Amino acid sequence: MSLIYYVTQVQFDFGAIALLKAECERVGITRPLVVTDPGVKAAGVLQKALDALGGLPYALFDQTPSNPTEAAVRAASQIYKDQKCDGLIAVGGGSAIDCAKGVAIAATHEGPLKHYATIEGGSPRITDKVAPLIAVPTTSGTGSEVARGAIIIVDDHRKLGFHSWSIVPKTAICDPELTLGLPPKLTAATGMDAIAHCMETFMAAPFNPPADGIALDGLQRGWSHIERATRDGSDREARKQLMSASMQGAMAFQKGLGCVHSLSHSLGGVNPQLHHGTLNAMFLPAVVRFNAAAESVQKEHRLERMAQAMGLQSASDIPDAIRDMSARLGLPTGLAAMGVQRDQFAKIIDGAMADHCHKTNPRLASREDYEDMLAASL
């Protein structure tokens, strides 16, 4: 049985941040905890959100790490409780939004956070008691503002997924203006994250034609505008299209993802300093080649349809086109350039095999397959 579910409200436009107070009122949030990170605060973007609250009382947690941790969720949850907050506003990239989703669970549910992780059977344990959340993305990458999942490094150092329709933000305020000052390297890395979402969910086997259409359109928008947005951060049209690609990728990945994310989640747990979007860009070529043999990919001509959306001559051009794009964007040439070594492969593969994305790849990977993908991405 295929579950096809589009559930949240999106306010999308330049200047949409002005609607923040009205959205709090609509959702019923009277004292939010604002969750962000030091970079967003230093860039002045946080202040734009606080100004938009128009005098609404709030508490603040501004120490979200680049990869959100259970320790950060705990610290923010304590502020939430101490300040008697009744909802959350996440202002930032996927890290801040995922951290806020963790707080939404931890502040309203008992026990350690890992109890609610997907691979621990925790999804049914997440109830509608979760704190309401409004998400304000400041990057165009994860699409967490419209997704039912969060990725958090728990206390035992595993990078785990948490999935429930209850933690989908009540509103996503997608204001491309908030991304205009994003540095080129971060624009490139987060943009490739969005493109990876569109590609990997489109290759996934489950039947979901609306998600396929959204992903394919998002791929076209992201692929054709990521260089413009990286080269000229003030290009408003490119910023708008890249933010749409990010949102669309996450709307679509309710279908499932696959080996790209299994590997990225695992390696991100092994070394939390590595950027998730950059890792996705490194793994995409090898995974596309691996997926080319999948029956569902061949039957639906999925690689050919992706190539068309990317303006390529044939499906066989996709892996090299991704590598070339990464190089033009100034991203690393491979995992070795990011400090990854062969003696880490076994640990990375252990995590990938256990990851929630492993079984939704259109072709089930073995340990040997993952080793081949890692070697090809090195």
KOLGUDREN-896529 format. One line per 10 residues: number of its first residue (from 1); their letters; for each residue z, x, y of C-alpha. Coordinates in steps of 0.05 Angstrom, whole numbers, plus 5000, padded with zeros to 4 digits. Layout:
<nodes>
NUM> a> Z/X/Y  ... $
</nodes>
This chain:
<nodes>
1> msliyyvtqv> 5000/5000/5000  4981/5027/5069  5029/5015/5127  4992/5010/5193  5042/5005/5250  5034/5016/5326  5099/5001/5359  5116/5032/5426  5099/5020/5499  5061/5074/5536 $
11> qfdfgaiall> 5056/5082/5612  4998/5130/5623  4973/5152/5691  4982/5203/5745  5047/5185/5780  5074/5144/5722  5141/5179/5728  5156/5131/5785  5166/5077/5733  5225/5112/5700 $
21> kaecervgit> 5280/5070/5731  5243/5005/5717  5233/5026/5645  5308/5041/5639  5322/4971/5664  5272/4941/5616  5302/4977/5556  5374/4963/5578  5395/5035/5593  5447/5037/5650 $
31> rplvvtdpgv> 5475/5108/5641  5426/5155/5606  5436/5224/5579  5377/5265/5604  5357/5317/5553  5314/5375/5576  5308/5451/5573  5318/5509/5622  5244/5519/5632  5230/5447/5653 $
41> kaagvlqkal> 5290/5450/5700  5268/5516/5731  5197/5490/5742  5223/5432/5783  5196/5380/5736  5265/5355/5716  5281/5340/5789  5220/5294/5794  5248/5253/5736  5318/5252/5766 $
51> dalgglpyal> 5290/5230/5833  5253/5174/5798  5320/5147/5771  5334/5122/5842  5409/5130/5841  5420/5108/5769  5480/5147/5742  5464/5198/5689  5492/5256/5648  5452/5319/5634 $
61> fdqtpsnpte> 5440/5366/5575  5392/5421/5597  5401/5472/5541  5350/5450/5489  5325/5513/5453  5251/5526/5441  5261/5500/5370  5315/5446/5372  5376/5459/5328  5432/5418/5299 $
71> aavraasqiy> 5480/5457/5343  5443/5434/5405  5442/5362/5380  5517/5367/5369  5530/5393/5438  5487/5340/5471  5518/5285/5428  5587/5305/5452  5564/5297/5525  5533/5230/5507 $
81> kdqkcdglia> 5600/5206/5479  5644/5237/5532  5603/5208/5589  5597/5140/5555  5522/5140/5558  5482/5082/5530  5413/5113/5522  5372/5176/5527  5315/5203/5570  5279/5264/5543 $
91> vgggsaidca> 5242/5305/5595  5202/5362/5566  5158/5382/5508  5167/5366/5435  5231/5407/5431  5268/5365/5483  5241/5300/5455  5259/5318/5384  5328/5342/5406  5338/5275/5440 $
101> kgvaiaathe> 5317/5239/5376  5369/5280/5339  5421/5258/5390  5399/5185/5382  5418/5192/5308  5479/5237/5312  5513/5200/5369  5510/5134/5331  5514/5154/5257  5568/5189/5216 $
111> gplkhyatie> 5561/5253/5177  5520/5317/5184  5450/5312/5211  5417/5336/5147  5443/5272/5113  5387/5236/5152  5330/5285/5137  5269/5258/5102  5270/5306/5043  5344/5290/5033 $
121> ggspritdkv> 5326/5216/5025  5355/5204/5093  5303/5159/5126  5333/5093/5102  5401/5116/5127  5375/5116/5199  5390/5046/5225  5374/5007/5287  5441/5030/5315  5405/5091/5343 $
131> apliavptts> 5411/5102/5418  5349/5077/5456  5304/5133/5480  5252/5140/5536  5207/5201/5529  5174/5237/5587  5128/5292/5558  5115/5353/5602  5067/5387/5554  5006/5361/5516 $
141> gtgsevarga> 5020/5381/5444  5069/5348/5396  5059/5275/5417  5132/5264/5398  5135/5212/5453  5098/5162/5409  5119/5187/5340  5171/5164/5290  5190/5236/5271  5230/5295/5296 $
151> iiivddhrkl> 5234/5367/5272  5302/5401/5277  5331/5465/5249  5395/5444/5214  5457/5486/5204  5433/5517/5138  5371/5543/5176  5321/5496/5144  5270/5465/5192  5272/5392/5170 $
161> gfhswsivpk> 5236/5328/5189  5271/5264/5207  5230/5200/5203  5246/5129/5221  5212/5075/5262  5281/5066/5294  5275/5133/5331  5207/5118/5362  5218/5121/5438  5222/5052/5470 $
171> taicdpeltl> 5175/5077/5524  5131/5138/5532  5117/5156/5604  5055/5200/5600  5043/5229/5670  4990/5284/5668  5014/5307/5736  5077/5335/5703  5033/5384/5664  4994/5413/5723 $
181> glppkltaat> 5039/5474/5729  5041/5491/5654  5024/5565/5643  4957/5581/5608  4989/5608/5544  5033/5547/5535  4975/5501/5553  4933/5534/5498  4988/5534/5445  5009/5462/5456 $
191> gmdaiahcme> 4936/5440/5462  4920/5470/5395  4980/5433/5367  4949/5368/5390  4882/5387/5360  4915/5405/5294  4949/5337/5292  4883/5301/5302  4847/5343/5250  4900/5345/5196 $
201> tfmaapfnpp> 4917/5271/5199  4842/5254/5197  4836/5295/5133  4897/5261/5101  4879/5214/5044  4917/5148/5060  4875/5088/5081  4885/5076/5155  4820/5065/5193  4854/5053/5261 $
211> adgialdglq> 4890/5121/5254  4824/5154/5234  4789/5127/5295  4845/5147/5342  4849/5217/5312  4774/5229/5315  4770/5207/5388  4831/5249/5404  4798/5310/5371  4737/5301/5414 $
221> rgwshierat> 4778/5295/5478  4823/5354/5461  4769/5401/5436  4723/5390/5496  4778/5398/5549  4828/5450/5523  4790/5510/5552  4784/5476/5620  4858/5459/5622  4877/5530/5601 $
231> rdgsdreark> 4830/5564/5650  4847/5519/5709  4916/5487/5704  4901/5443/5765  4841/5410/5732  4866/5338/5733  4813/5309/5687  4825/5363/5634  4900/5353/5638  4891/5278/5630 $
241> qlmsasmqga> 4845/5285/5570  4890/5336/5536  4951/5292/5545  4912/5234/5514  4893/5278/5455  4966/5296/5445  4987/5223/5447  4931/5202/5400  4945/5256/5349  5017/5230/5342 $
251> mafqkglgcv> 4995/5157/5341  4951/5176/5282  4996/5222/5242  5034/5163/5214  4979/5173/5160  5012/5239/5142  4996/5312/5156  4989/5368/5105  4989/5442/5089  4982/5466/5162 $
261> hslshslggv> 5048/5433/5179  5082/5450/5113  5069/5523/5129  5085/5519/5203  5150/5482/5191  5171/5532/5139  5152/5594/5178  5184/5564/5241  5249/5560/5202  5243/5632/5178 $
271> npqlhhgtln> 5230/5656/5249  5248/5603/5302  5218/5646/5357  5148/5631/5334  5113/5574/5372  5095/5515/5327  5028/5501/5361  5006/5573/5355  5024/5573/5281  4983/5510/5271 $
281> amflpavvrf> 4923/5545/5303  4932/5604/5257  4935/5562/5194  4880/5511/5209  4819/5552/5187  4847/5568/5118  4872/5497/5107  4805/5466/5128  4771/5511/5077  4821/5491/5023 $
291> naaaesvqke> 4814/5417/5039  4738/5419/5036  4743/5411/4960  4787/5349/4963  4754/5287/4934  4775/5241/4991  4750/5290/5043  4683/5296/5010  4676/5221/4995  4689/5202/5068 $
301> hrlermaqam> 4649/5260/5096  4710/5278/5137  4692/5350/5154  4622/5329/5177  4652/5276/5222  4701/5326/5252  4644/5375/5264  4606/5322/5301  4666/5306/5345  4673/5381/5360 $
311> glqsasdipd> 4599/5389/5377  4585/5434/5318  4523/5439/5275  4557/5432/5207  4624/5425/5173  4620/5498/5150  4625/5519/5223  4694/5489/5234  4739/5547/5210  4703/5600/5251 $
321> airdmsarlg> 4700/5553/5311  4775/5546/5309  4785/5621/5305  4736/5632/5362  4771/5579/5404  4839/5611/5392  4811/5678/5414  4781/5650/5477  4847/5616/5494  4884/5682/5487 $
331> lptglaamgv> 4923/5663/5425  4940/5714/5371  4885/5737/5323  4928/5720/5263  4998/5719/5234  5005/5794/5232  4997/5796/5308  5057/5749/5310  5100/5797/5268  5093/5760/5201 $
341> qrdqfakiid> 5093/5806/5140  5073/5796/5067  5144/5805/5042  5161/5739/5077  5108/5700/5038  5154/5678/4981  5206/5649/5028  5152/5614/5070  5121/5585/5007  5189/5560/4983 $
351> gamadhchkt> 5197/5521/5047  5125/5495/5047  5131/5468/4977  5194/5429/4997  5167/5405/5064  5154/5330/5075  5081/5345/5094  5066/5381/5028  5050/5319/4987  5008/5284/5040 $
361> nprlasredy> 4955/5339/5042  4890/5311/5013  4891/5365/4959  4958/5385/4929  4971/5459/4939  5003/5505/4888  5045/5567/4904  4983/5608/4891  4942/5565/4939  4994/5574/4994 $
371> edmlaasl> 4994/5649/4982  4919/5650/4991  4924/5610/5055  4977/5657/5083  4936/5718/5064  4874/5688/5097  4914/5673/5160  4946/5742/5165 $
</nodes>
